[in-house]
Amino acid sequence: MPIVRGKDIEVLFSASAIARRNLELAKEVASRDYHDLLVISILKGSFIFAADLIRAMHDTGLSPEVEFIFISSYGKGTVSGEVKILRDIDNDVAGRDVLLIDDILESGKTLQYTRNLMLDRGARSVAIAVLLDKTTRRQTALEADFVGFECPDSFVVGYGMDVAHAFRELPFVGVVKGDA
């Protein structure tokens, strides 16, 4: 078990497993009939996954336009709260196929809000790609179109995901053992 910043972290998904799965996901996305694809990465947690997935999409021949939206649905700690846009996208989505990329589909509130926002703005379609799907915490009927891995009911860190701004830099997804 790796020790990072004095904490034992159990690896759930290794860097190599994530890289393999990103290529598979990119091929799945490329197999769809998307026109004028706009990829929107939901910050902050998805930034590493989005970068790797977009590069893998390029390797399949896709060349989407890329945008970033900063959405917050957490209040204090790890309790999901009100969804707020902290930074919006610059592009018009009307008539376009949109792929939302997020790190984890947990409650579904953030992705449901963002999906509905893009549809309300006239997107032709809105698909969702997530690295992790944690169905045990779902509070909406939302399902992702592209899923990297099913996630156990544990608090995960690494590969862009954090706890109190720590562990985003890890090249794998893991669970902090003990008090984070």
N, C-alpha and C positions, 0 to 999 in steps of 0.2 A: 504494500500500500504506500503510495507516495506521501511524503511529508512536505507540506507547503505552508510557509509562515507558521511553523510549529504545529500545524494541524494535520491529522491523518485524514487523507481523502481516498475514499474507495472509488476506483474507476468503474463507471457503468458502461461507457462507450468510449473506446480508445480513439486516438487521433486517426489511426489507419482505418478503423471501422467507419468512422464518420466520413473520411475521404471517399471510401468505396461507395457509401450510401449516397453521398452528394452526386457522384457521377450517375448512379442509377436514377436518382430523382431528376437530374437534368435531362436524361433521356426520356423519362416519363413526360416532363413538361414539353420537350421538343416534339413528342408524338402527337400532341394536341394541335388543333387547327387554329392557332392564335394569329390574329392580324394586328399589326401595330401594337405589339406587346409593351406595356409599361410595368416594370417591376418596382414595387414600393416596399422598401425595407422599413419595418417598424422598429424604431430605436428605443432604447439603447441595446437591449439584449440580443437582437438579431444581427448585429453588424458583422460579426465574424462568419456566421452561417450564411448570411446574404452574400458576402464577398466571395466565399468559396463556391456557393451554388451558382452565382452569376458567372464566375470563371468557368465552371463546369458546363454551364449552358452554352458559353461561347465555344467550347470544345465540341459541342453537338451541332454547331452551325447557327444557333440562335444569337441574335444581337439586339437584345431589348434595350429600351431606354430605361434609365435607373433614376429613382427618386427616393427620398427619405421623408418619413413623417415621424414626429416625436409625440407619442401618445403615452399618457400615464394613467394607470388604473389602480395604482397602489397608494394607499394612505401611508400610515406609519407601519414600519416593519414589513411583514409579508401578507397582510390582510388586504384583499382586493376591495377597492372603494369606488369612488366616482371616476368615470372616464373623462379625461380632458385632453384636448389638443394643445401641446406645448409649442410645436412647430409644424406648420402645414406644408404640403407639397406646393410646388410652383406651377406644375403643368395642369392643363385642362384634361380631364379624363373622359369627356363626352365622346361616345362612339368607340372607345378603345377597350381592348382586352387588358385587364389589370391582374397582376399576380402579387398578392400580399405575401411578404415573407416575414415570419416571426420565429422567435426562438422556441416558444412553448405554447401549446394550446392547453390551457388549464381550465379556468372558469368559463372562458369563451366570451366574456364581456368585451374585452378590448377588440378582439377580432370581429365580433358581431357588430360592434359600433363602427369600426373602420370599414368593414364590408358594406354595411348599409349606407355609410357616408359616400362611398365611391359610387354605389348604385344610384343614390339620390342625385349625385352630380352627373349622371348620365353614362356611366361606364357600360360598354356593350356586355361585358361579363367580368366577374370578379372571382378568381380562384385563390385558394389559400395553400401556402406551403409552410410547414412547420418542421423544425428539427425534432421536437418531442411532442407527443400527444399523451397528456395525463388525463385520461377519461374519468378517473375517480373523483376529480374535483369539478367536473362540468356543471355549470349552472344554466346553460343554454342548450338548444338542440343543434348547435353549429358543429359541423364536421369539416376537417381539412381535406382538401383534394389531394395533397401530396404530403406524406408523413415520413420523416426519417426513421424514427424509432418510437415504439410504445414506451412510456415512462412509468416506472413504479411510483407509488404514492410516497415519494421522498422529496426533500428539498434539494435541488440540484444546482451545481455551480460549474463554472468553466465554459470554455468555448463561447464566451460573450456574456454568460449569465453570472450573476454575482449575489453575494450576501453582504450588505453594508458596504458596497463598492469594492469588495475584495474578490479575488479569484477569477475575474473575467478573462485574464490572460492565459489561463490553462488551455493546453491544446486538446484536452479531452473533457468529457462530461463526467462529473463525479459527485459523490455525496460526502459532505464534511461529517466526520465521526466526532462525537462529543460536542461541546459548546462552540459554535462558530463565532 
